[in-house]
């Protein structure tokens, strides 16, 4: 079940909780922006519930709220950021800034990141490139959540992947997906809604048999509504997904000088039992400035023509043709005044997490609605 909420209030509440945990206003704003952005995209499992990963990292003392990610190496078209055990939200924003800056000079740039924690959905980061008129591509690896194709033990990640290509009149070419079939949020959602997964993506640890019934393998974590563990391994649906997962792992952790492969990262159970370390082994952000390679207007014309051709393809009965990410893009452009939030993400955030800092939904709503000197509802940045 979902609830309809004001995105400005949600962003305000997230920021206040993050600052109460000791983060700077800048750091907290990066977190709030990325989480609310995911709700606009319609990626509810990458919305408010992902703050639980921040909370778990804090409780395990692997997230340093005072750290500032640092660029430790760079050349004309590359850079490397040490996250200093900060959040991925902080690190990826600084990486995006650097990649965009270098791409404007060189046409293309790649920035690697390491030693940082979860970064949530990557949509907000590549959208920064879109806003600058650049192509963006970014990802990180994760704790082990998937088995190799044909295997039965988790050694691969379930990486978020976003890439975006600018357009002018048409929606951008935007890929916002994952290189595996399911992750922890799908476990909790399936159990709490009493539904099977979308396919037989669970691998029984004893028999190797496949299943879509996550309830018999689920391991809830007290106080949380999104981050649940599972005793089953994750099935990759096809060799194609396997290949993409491996390619992404190579870029996040093998080519990356600070990268740590997923099989060496702690599991969800490790975090639950206090044996965690930064949950991300490595990340990358690629930026491309098309104007360096030819007239920017012509690039936009070609993109618009291509997208329009794809969208005008005659649909099959009962279907329509649209670009991936188009509904979320339209919501972002329209600046909707409401978003949907999963109920089982809402209460753990306000009761378990905000409660650690003596903050409640009521007090946060009151301070949001009645800001001193204004009397109006707004989102203070």
Beta strands, then each sheet from edge to edge (+ up, - down):
strand 1: 2-5
strand 2: 70-75
strand 3: 78-82
strand 4: 108-114
strand 5: 135-140
strand 6: 146-147
strand 7: 154-156
strand 8: 160-165
strand 9: 173-178
strand 10: 202-203
strand 11: 210-211
strand 12: 218-219
strand 13: 229-230
strand 14: 233-234
strand 15: 283-288
strand 16: 339-342
sheet 1: 1+ 16-
sheet 2: 2+ 3- 4- 15+ 5- 8+ 9-
sheet 3: 6+ 7-
sheet 4: 11+ 10- 14+
sheet 5: 12+ 13-
end
